[in-house]
Amino acid sequence: MEIKNNSAMSLFLREKPVRLLLSLRSTDKKAKYVSIISRDINCTYSHTVRLLDEFKQLGLVKFVKVSRVKYIELTEKGKDLVHDLEGVVRGLSKMKFEKSEKGEKEEK
């Protein structure tokens, strides 16, 4: 499997895009717009907009305009991906924890 030739894979193996998608989970039931998302994930506004545009092209998010504000929502395809990413992130964080725990045991 070659990551360089698959732009979607190279996109999702970076921290900010994953954090952006996870921030759009509907668990908090609040509508989100770009400036709130960029603040939540500690990312510049312009970078957040660029990532959201890429996600829209991939069919993962949609923009809903209410008055002058564009809210961002996950599509069904986006919700499925976020669900899978949550599992991956949870698994990776456990791996990191186990590694640091093992290192502590070896030092003792």
C-alpha positions in Angstrom: 0.0 0.0 0.0 1.5 3.3 -1.1 0.3 6.3 0.8 1.9 9.0 -1.5 -0.4 8.1 -4.4 -3.6 8.2 -2.3 -4.4 11.8 -1.4 -7.2 10.7 0.9 -4.9 8.5 2.9 -2.2 11.2 3.2 -4.9 13.6 4.4 -6.2 11.4 7.2 -2.8 10.4 8.5 -2.2 14.0 9.7 -3.3 15.3 13.1 -5.3 18.4 12.2 -7.6 16.8 9.7 -8.4 14.0 12.1 -9.0 16.5 15.0 -11.2 18.5 12.7 -13.4 15.6 11.8 -13.6 14.4 15.4 -14.6 17.9 16.5 -17.6 17.7 14.1 -19.1 14.7 16.0 -22.7 15.3 16.8 -22.4 14.3 20.5 -22.5 17.9 21.7 -25.5 18.7 19.5 -24.2 22.2 18.8 -24.0 23.6 15.3 -20.4 24.4 14.4 -19.0 27.0 12.2 -15.4 27.5 11.0 -14.1 30.0 13.6 -15.3 27.8 16.5 -13.8 24.6 14.9 -10.5 26.3 14.2 -10.3 27.5 17.8 -11.3 24.0 19.1 -8.5 22.2 17.2 -5.9 25.0 17.6 -5.6 25.6 13.9 -5.6 28.8 11.7 -8.9 29.8 10.2 -7.5 29.6 6.6 -6.1 26.1 7.1 -9.4 25.0 8.6 -11.3 26.4 5.6 -8.9 24.6 3.2 -9.4 21.3 5.0 -13.1 21.7 5.0 -13.1 22.4 1.3 -11.2 19.1 0.8 -13.6 17.3 3.0 -16.5 18.7 1.0 -15.0 17.5 -2.3 -14.7 14.1 -0.7 -18.3 14.2 0.3 -17.6 14.1 4.1 -19.1 17.5 5.1 -21.7 19.8 3.9 -22.2 23.6 4.5 -25.5 24.9 5.7 -25.9 28.6 5.3 -28.2 30.3 7.9 -28.2 34.1 7.4 -24.6 35.1 7.1 -23.2 32.1 8.9 -22.1 28.8 7.3 -22.5 25.9 9.6 -20.6 22.6 8.9 -22.3 19.2 9.2 -21.0 15.7 8.6 -22.7 13.8 5.8 -23.6 10.1 6.3 -20.3 9.2 4.7 -18.5 11.6 7.1 -20.2 10.2 10.1 -19.2 6.7 9.1 -15.6 7.8 8.7 -15.6 9.7 12.1 -16.9 6.5 13.8 -14.0 4.5 12.3 -11.5 7.2 13.1 -12.6 7.2 16.8 -11.7 3.5 16.9 -8.4 4.1 15.3 -7.5 7.0 17.6 -8.6 5.0 20.7 -6.5 2.1 19.6 -3.4 4.3 18.9 -3.7 6.0 22.2 -3.8 2.7 24.0 -0.7 1.6 22.1 1.1 4.8 23.1 0.0 4.3 26.7 1.2 0.7 26.8 4.6 1.7 25.3 5.2 4.4 28.0 4.0 2.0 30.7 6.4 -0.7 29.5 9.2 1.9 29.4 8.5 2.8 33.1 8.7 -0.8 34.1 12.0 -1.3 32.4 13.5 1.8 34.1 12.6 0.4 37.6 
